[in-house]
Amino acid sequence: MSVIFILVIIGVVVAGLFLVAFIWAVKTGQYEDSYSPSVRILFDDHKKSENSESESTEKKQNDKK
């Protein structure tokens, strides 16, 4: 029975440490990203165009066979 109390205490301490680490990360600006949202659309368009180009190339190669 005493092992359960020790494990509960350890669990609460670990959870508290994660909470403190999360609060510290938020306060120091770890999650602030002002650059990526403004250029995300450019990256998405680039990926989509690559996928469509590779699909059209594969279709052309399959049609030739």
C-alpha positions as a printed NumPy array, in Angstrom:
array([[  0.   ,   0.   ,   0.   ],
       [  2.857,   2.374,   0.744],
       [  4.223,   1.779,  -2.787],
       [  1.03 ,   3.243,  -4.25 ],
       [  1.483,   6.433,  -2.235],
       [  5.086,   6.738,  -3.391],
       [  4.073,   6.245,  -7.024],
       [  1.267,   8.803,  -6.741],
       [  3.651,  11.334,  -5.225],
       [  6.23 ,  10.694,  -7.952],
       [  3.53 ,  11.058, -10.605],
       [  2.353,  14.367,  -9.187],
       [  5.936,  15.655,  -9.032],
       [  6.627,  14.651, -12.65 ],
       [  3.361,  16.237, -13.807],
       [  4.27 ,  19.404, -11.913],
       [  7.68 ,  19.494, -13.573],
       [  6.092,  19.203, -17.016],
       [  3.653,  21.978, -16.139],
       [  6.487,  24.246, -14.995],
       [  8.479,  23.467, -18.159],
       [  5.456,  24.262, -20.337],
       [  4.761,  27.555, -18.576],
       [  8.445,  28.506, -18.86 ],
       [  8.435,  27.702, -22.599],
       [  5.341,  29.821, -23.196],
       [  6.685,  32.774, -21.22 ],
       [ 10.045,  32.744, -23.014],
       [  8.362,  32.845, -26.421],
       [  9.091,  29.295, -27.501],
       [  5.778,  29.049, -29.34 ],
       [  5.9  ,  32.496, -30.959],
       [  6.38 ,  32.183, -34.695],
       [  5.577,  35.257, -36.693],
       [  7.414,  34.214, -39.864],
       [  5.962,  30.833, -40.832],
       [  2.27 ,  31.784, -41.037],
       [  3.029,  34.527, -43.557],
       [  4.908,  32.218, -45.943],
       [  3.109,  28.944, -45.292],
       [  0.94 ,  29.354, -48.354],
       [  4.057,  29.564, -50.504],
       [  5.392,  26.294, -49.128],
       [  2.03 ,  24.538, -49.545],
       [  1.711,  25.657, -53.18 ],
       [  5.219,  24.436, -53.895],
       [  4.485,  20.998, -52.456],
       [  1.219,  20.721, -54.355],
       [  2.862,  21.662, -57.647],
       [  5.601,  19.072, -57.092],
       [  2.999,  16.375, -56.449],
       [  0.947,  17.278, -59.505],
       [  4.078,  17.388, -61.698],
       [  5.219,  13.968, -60.52 ],
       [  1.738,  12.512, -61.054],
       [  1.513,  13.912, -64.573],
       [  5.005,  12.603, -65.364],
       [  4.041,   9.146, -64.109],
       [  0.868,   9.166, -66.219],
       [  2.832,  10.145, -69.327],
       [  5.345,   7.368, -68.714],
       [  2.558,   4.829, -68.199],
       [  0.817,   5.98 , -71.382],
       [  4.031,   5.48 , -73.393],
       [  4.307,   1.86 , -72.233]])
